[in-house]
Amino acid sequence: MSIQHQSSAPAVHLRTVTFAHPDAIRLNDRVQLEYAERYGDEGDVTPLDASMFEPPRGLYVIAYDENGTALATGGWRSMDRNGAGYEDGDAELKRMYVTPEARGLGLARRILAVLEDDAKAAGRTRVVLETGTKQPEAIALYASSGYTPAPQKFGHYRFDDLSLCYVKPL
């Protein structure tokens, strides 16, 4: 899938890739470094596998500029009721990230919309995500996009005081 966007900003297109794609790995490494800087630890250790993001049970996208530089990323994976607090029909957002040099271009909002639309088309009924208290940009994005605090925390960091969980019905 390739989605074009025309505006006064540099041309950016979104492309579906695998979570194992070299650009996905590079961006994941960058976001892990940022997590480590913000939280003073090893980054997000949530167990992830590339197969979790394969359609129709997930999707992974990267935003590229006109020169082919990977600028932003994000994905969703299907989750159902389990001991980690998920519910049947959940689509969990993972690895939403915009490189520092591309922040302010609206890329996270564009990726978020594509992921939500795709999850809904795949039959998912709710988008869920976990972010952290030291990520105010992410919190603002999700709040302004209709996400509300989850009634019950879920996921790998559900018992961590720095973890915030949000939900949005589809």
N, C-alpha and C positions, 0 to 999 in steps of 0.2 A: 504494500500500500504506500502511496506517496501522495501527500496532501500539500498543495501549493498555497501560498499566502502572498497577496500583493498589498503593499502599503509603502509608506515613505521609508520604513525601516528596511534594512538589508533583507534580500530574499532569503527565506528560510523554508525548508521543507521537512516534513516528518516522514520517516521511513520505518517500516516494521522490520525488526531484526530479531535475532535470537539473543537470549541473555548471555550466550557464549560468544557472541560476535566480538572481535577485537576492540571495536569502539565502545561496546557495552562494558567490556572488562576494564578498559582505560578509565571510563567515566565512573565506574563502580570504585575503582581504586582511588580516584579523586574524592568522591563523596566519603569514602571510609576515612581518608586523611582529615577531611573537614570534621567528621564526627569525632575523631580522636582529639583534634584541637579543641573543639567546643566542650567535650565531656571529659577529656583527660584519660581516655581509656583506649582500648584496641579497636573501637568502632562498633558497628552493628554486627553482632555475631548470630543473627537470626539465620537458621539453616535455610539455604535457598539452593535450588537446582534449576538448571536451564529448562528442563522439561516442564516446570511449573508455569512457564510463560508461553507455552505453545497453544495456539488456537485449537479448539474453541474454549479451552479451559484457562486461557490467559492471553496476554499480549504484551509485547515489549516494543517500545518505539524510541527513536533517537531523532532529535532535531539537528539538521545540518545546515550550514550556511552555503552560499553559492560556490564557495571554494572547496566544499566537502569536509569542512571542519565540524566535528561533533560538538554541539553546544549544550545540549540538554537531553535528559533521558527520563524514562518512567515506565512502569509496567503494572499490570494487575495479574493476580492469580486467584483461581477459584478456591474458596474455603467453604467447608460445611461444618455443621455442629460437631464440636470436639471438646476435649478437656481443657483447651487453651482459651475458651470463651467465645469462639466463633459460632455463628448461626448458619443454618442451611440457607444457601443462596447468596452468601457473602462473596464479594470480589474485593480482595485486599490490595491496596496500592502499595507498591514497593519501589524503592530506589528513585523517587522523584528527586531530580537534581538538575540545577542549572549552573554552568561554569561561571565563576565570578565575572569574567569579561563579557558574558551575555546576559547578565541580570538586568532587569528593567525593560526587556523587550517583549514581555508577555508570553514567553515560551512555556513556562510552567502551567499557566492557565490554558494554553492551547493543548498541551499534552494531556492535562487533566480532562478536558472536554472530550478528546478522542478516546481516552481510556474509559471514561464513564459511558459514552455511547456504545463502545464495543462490548463492555461488560453487560449492558442492558440488552443488546442484540443477542448475546450469548445466553440470555435467560437469568442472569444474576439479578437479585432484587435489592441489594444494598451494597454500597461501597463502604469499606472500613479502612482505617489507616491508623498507624501509630507514628507519632512524632515525639519530639522532646521539648522540654521547657526552655532549652537554650537555642531553639530554632524559631525565633519570633516571626521571621519571614514566612515560614511554612504555616505557622498558626494563623497568620493574617490571611494568607491565600485560601486556606481551607474554610475559615470562618466566612470570608467574603464570597465563597462558592457554595454556600448552603450546608456546610458540615456543622454538626452539633456534637458536643461532648457525648461520648458513648455512655449509656446507662451502666455498663459494666466493662471494665478494661479486659483486653484480650491480647493474645500473642505472646511472643517470647519475653517481652519486658513488662507484662501486666502487673508484676509485683514491685516494679521500680518506681520510686517517687518522682523521678525525672521524666517518666513516660506519660504521654497524653494520648488518649484514644478518641477518635472521631468517627461519626457515621453519617451517611446520607442515603435516604431511600432512593431507588431508581424508578 
